[in-house]
Amino acid sequence: MSVAAIVVAGGRGVRFGGPKQFSRLGDETVAARSVRIARTVANFVVLVVPADYLGADEGADAVVAGGDTRAASVRAGLEVLPPSDVVVVHDAARPLATGRLFESVVDAVTAGADAAIPGLAVTDTVKRVVSRDGQLVVVGTVDRRDLVTVQTPQAFRRDVLERAHEALDDATDDAALVEAAGGVVVVVPGEVSNLKITEPDDLSRVVSSIEENS
């Protein structure tokens, strides 16, 4: 099966204080590293960027401007992909995802799933709360055995992903669109080291991790 990848780097980085996806990690940017790792499984990689992007393509085969939402940005990427059976969608802000993780989600789709996402078991106790008289009050404890936290890369049968985007406008990730459209989404083991850069301290942690493993 042929595989293409969309690396989503269209965010403004409000909490970070700027476009975190173009911060430097040694001799490459965060986005460039994510593009490079995506190439371990993909024959073609498109990078989705902000409208005012002034980079140097970060090593992608195509660069397109994103939309107002994450889903709109993924759709912009889908429009320029060449024919492919499997599409991998990855957040540029997760530059430590390994080639093995990309292979795991692609393998699950080629084995028959509509979509595959990396997940980590929830280890903390989770409480359900409501706001009452200006305070958060616990109303229940959630069974964490049924919960996982989700990462990218996420892999999809291309036809399933495109139909899901046609049916629904937006969601927090592409897997949610496929779920809502009735697709089968399987979970593969995620990676604890697959950090997402959101705050400036996260970038420092990513740099430290790269230095420790170099």
N, C-alpha and C positions, 0 to 999 in steps of 0.2 A: 504493500500500500504506500502511496506517496503521501508525504507529510509536509505541511507548511506551518509557519508560526507567525503569530501576531504578538509583538512585544509592546505593551501599552505603557506609554511614557508621556501622556497628555496632561497630567495634573499640574496644578500651579504651585503645589507645595506650601499651602498657607500656614500649616502648623510648623513646617520646617523652616519657613522664612525665605523660601525661594524654591526653584525647581530642583528638588533633591536628586532627581534621576540623572542630572548632568553634573553632579558633584564628582570630584576626582577620586579614583581608587588607584593610586599609583600612576601607571602610564595609560590608563583608560578611564572612561567615565562609568558611572553606575549602569547607565543604559547600554553602553558598549559591552560591558561584561555580560549583561543579560542576553544581548543579541548573540554574543559569541557562544554562550552555553546552549542557547536554543538551536544553534547550528549542529549540535551533536545528534539531533534527530530530524531536523528540517532541511529540505532542499532549498527552501525560499523563506526569507524572513522579512517581514514588513515591520517598521517601527512607526508607531503612532505618536505624534508629538504635538505640543501646543502650537497655536497658529503663528506665534512670533519666534519659533525655533530658529536658532542661528548656529546650530551645530554642523558637524561634518559627516552626517549620515550614520555615525556610530557603527559602521560596518554592515548596515542593513542593505538588502537588495532594493527596497523601496521605502520611501519616507512619505507619510501622509499626515495632514493636520487632523486632529481629533475633533470630537463634538463637545456639546455642553455636558454630557453625561458619559460615564464609563461605557455603557452599552452603545451609545452613539459612536464612541471612538473605536470600539471593536467592529462595528458595522463599516466604518470607514476603512479599516484594515481589510475586512472581507472583500470589499469591492475591488481591491487591486491584487488579490492573491491569484496566482495561476491555478489551473485545475489541480485538485488534490483530494485525496480520500479522507485524510485526517487533518484537523486544524488544532494546533496547540496555542492556547492563549496564556500569556505570562505577564505578570506585573514587573516592569523594569525595576521597581523599588525592592525586588527580592533578588539581589545579585548573587546570593550564595547558594541558590538551588543548584544541585549537581546534575551532571549528565545522566546519572543513574535514575534520578527522580523523573526527569523528562522521559527516559526510556520506560519507566514503570507505568506512567499514565498512557503513553502511546501503546504499549503492549496490551493493556487492559481493553483499549478500544479495538485494536486489531483482533482481539480474542472474542469480540462480540458485543461489548457494552456500547451504549449510545454516548456515554461520557465517562471520564474517570478523573477524580480529584484527589489530591493528597490530604490526609487528615491526621490530626494528632488527638489522642485521648485527652479528655479534660481531667486534670488531676486535682484541681481545687473544688471545694464544696461550692455549689451554685445555689443561690437563693432567688426566689421570685419576690419582687417588692412592688409596693404601690406608694404613691405620694399621699400623705394624710396629715393635714394641719401643718404643712411646711416641713414635714420629716418623711424620710423613707422608712416604711414599715414592712417587715418580712411577712409574707402571706403564705409562703411555702418553700420547700426544699425540692429542687429538681433532681431527678435520678440521672446522675452524670454518666451512667453506663450507656445511655442512649445518645450521648453527645460527643461530637468531635469539633475541633477548630480546624478551619479549612485554609489551605494555602493555594498558591499557583506554583508551577504550571498546571493547567487543566487541559485535558485533551477531549476532542469531540469528533464524532462522525460529522463531516462537513455538512451533509444534507440536513442532519438533525439540528445542528447549530443554526444554520440559515433559516430553517422553518421556525425555530424558537424565537429568533430575532424578528421575524415577520409577524409572529403572533402577539408578542409582548414588547413594550417599549423600553422598559428599564428594570434593573434589579441590581443587587449588590455584587453579584458575580454572574458569569455566563451559565454556570451550573444551575442557578436558581431559575433562569429562563427555561432551560431544558427540563427541569423538574416540573415546572408549571405546565409545560406542553405535554407532559406525560412520558418523557423519556426516562430510560433507566440510567441512573448515575451511580457508579461504583466508587468506593473509597479505597485507595492504596495507602500504605504507610507514608506519612509525611516525614520531614526531617526537622529535628529540633534546631539545627543550625541554619535553617532557611528563614533568616530574619527578614522582617519587612522594615524598611527605613521610613519612619514617620516623623520622628523628632531628631534634632541634631545629635543627641547622645546615641541614637541608633546607628548613625554613620560611624561614630567612633568605635562602636562594638563590631561593626562589619569590618572596619580596617584592622582592628585587633585580631579578629578571627582569621583574616587573610594572612596577616603576618605570622600568626602562630602556626599556620598550616603550610607556609611557604618553605 
